[in-house]
Structures are given as structure tokens and as C-alpha cells.
Amino acid sequence: MSVKITPVKIWRRKESISNLIGKKGVVESVTIVRAAPSGFGQYAPYPVAIVKLVNGKRIMGQMTDYHADEVTTGQKVVAVLRRLRTEEKKDVISYVIKFRPL
């Protein structure tokens, strides 16, 4: 079963996503996804972290622009907007919040 991403869903999420861009936080927990779900197999293994933002809110997201030794608890990160995955030409391009080490 795949999730259908439509322009309407993207439009509805735009404000919540745009409010997170550039927010800084600290990695509270991290894990490496080795058995990726359908559509993400080419990216495995990849780290996913729970990040506590400076406002106290916790967000789960994939790490990006990292070196393997940089992904640890206590690591300072910033929320960035990145492409979710490589789509077919006919599909909508999806962007999500990911975290980049500072």
C-alpha cells in the first residue's frame, strides 16, 4: 500500500513545514534504518532521529548531510527542507523536514 501524495495535501501542510525550517535542536535519540520501507530501499541504511527543538517540541526526522560519526545523541542540528525521495516524472515532488548537523 502506498500513500498518495496530492498537491492538496502538500498545500495543507505548507505552513507547519515552513515554520520548522531553520529551527535548531538537539538529537535525543537516533537509530539506523537498515530495512527500509517500500520506495526507500535505495537510501538504506539511513539515520532517523528524534530531535528536541529549542521550543521544547520533539520531531522525528531523517538526518541529511551527515558523516557516520556525527550522528550521536546530544548532536546539535538544524531543520532543513529536503526532497523526500526520487519520484517518477508524473508524480508530485514531495519535500519534508530533515535534520542537518551544525
C-alpha positions as CSV (number, residue, x, y, z in Angstrom):
1,M,0.0,0.0,0.0
2,S,1.5,3.3,-1.0
3,V,0.5,6.7,0.4
4,K,-1.0,9.0,-2.3
5,I,0.6,12.5,-2.0
6,T,-1.5,15.1,-3.7
7,P,-1.0,18.8,-4.3
8,V,-3.9,19.5,-1.8
9,K,-2.1,17.5,1.0
10,I,1.1,19.5,0.3
11,W,-0.7,22.8,0.3
12,R,-2.4,22.0,3.7
13,R,1.0,21.1,5.3
14,K,2.9,24.1,3.9
15,E,2.5,26.3,7.0
16,S,3.5,23.7,9.5
17,I,6.5,22.8,7.5
18,S,7.6,26.3,6.8
19,N,7.5,27.2,10.5
20,L,10.1,24.4,11.2
21,I,12.7,25.4,8.6
22,G,15.8,26.8,10.3
23,K,14.8,25.7,13.8
24,K,17.7,24.4,15.9
25,G,17.6,21.4,18.2
26,V,19.4,18.6,19.8
27,V,19.3,14.9,18.9
28,E,17.7,13.0,21.8
29,S,17.6,9.5,20.2
30,V,18.9,8.1,16.9
31,T,18.5,4.8,15.1
32,I,19.8,3.5,11.7
33,V,17.1,2.2,9.3
34,R,18.6,-0.8,7.5
35,A,15.4,-2.5,6.2
36,A,13.7,0.5,4.6
37,P,10.0,0.6,3.6
38,S,8.9,0.3,0.0
39,G,10.2,3.2,-2.1
40,F,13.1,4.0,0.2
41,G,15.3,0.9,-0.3
42,Q,17.9,2.7,-2.3
43,Y,18.5,5.1,0.6
44,A,19.1,2.4,3.3
45,P,20.9,2.4,5.6
46,Y,20.0,5.9,6.8
47,P,19.7,7.5,10.3
48,V,16.4,8.7,11.8
49,A,16.4,10.9,14.9
50,I,14.1,12.3,17.5
51,V,15.1,16.0,17.9
52,K,14.1,18.3,20.7
53,L,13.8,21.8,19.3
54,V,14.6,24.9,21.3
55,N,10.9,25.5,21.9
56,G,10.6,22.0,23.6
57,K,8.7,20.4,20.7
58,R,10.0,16.9,19.7
59,I,10.1,16.0,16.0
60,M,11.2,12.7,14.3
61,G,13.0,13.0,11.0
62,Q,15.7,11.7,8.8
63,M,19.2,13.0,9.1
64,T,20.8,14.5,6.0
65,D,24.3,15.9,5.0
66,Y,26.0,13.8,7.8
67,H,29.1,11.7,8.4
68,A,28.5,8.4,10.1
69,D,30.5,9.5,13.2
70,E,28.4,12.8,13.5
71,V,25.1,11.1,14.3
72,T,25.0,10.8,18.0
73,T,22.7,11.8,20.9
74,G,23.4,15.4,22.0
75,Q,24.4,16.5,18.5
76,K,23.1,19.9,17.6
77,V,21.1,20.0,14.4
78,V,19.0,22.4,12.3
79,A,15.8,21.6,10.4
80,V,16.1,21.9,6.6
81,L,13.7,21.3,3.7
82,R,14.8,18.3,1.5
83,R,13.2,16.2,-1.2
84,L,11.6,13.1,0.3
85,R,12.6,10.7,-2.5
86,T,13.1,10.5,-6.2
87,E,9.7,10.3,-7.9
88,E,8.6,9.3,-11.4
89,K,8.2,12.2,-13.9
90,K,4.4,12.0,-13.5
91,D,4.4,12.2,-9.6
92,V,4.3,15.2,-7.3
93,I,7.7,16.1,-5.9
94,S,7.4,15.8,-2.1
95,Y,9.5,17.8,0.3
96,V,9.8,17.1,4.1
97,I,11.8,18.4,7.1
98,K,15.1,16.6,7.7
99,F,17.8,17.5,10.1
100,R,21.4,18.6,9.2
101,P,24.2,18.6,11.8
102,L,25.6,22.0,12.8
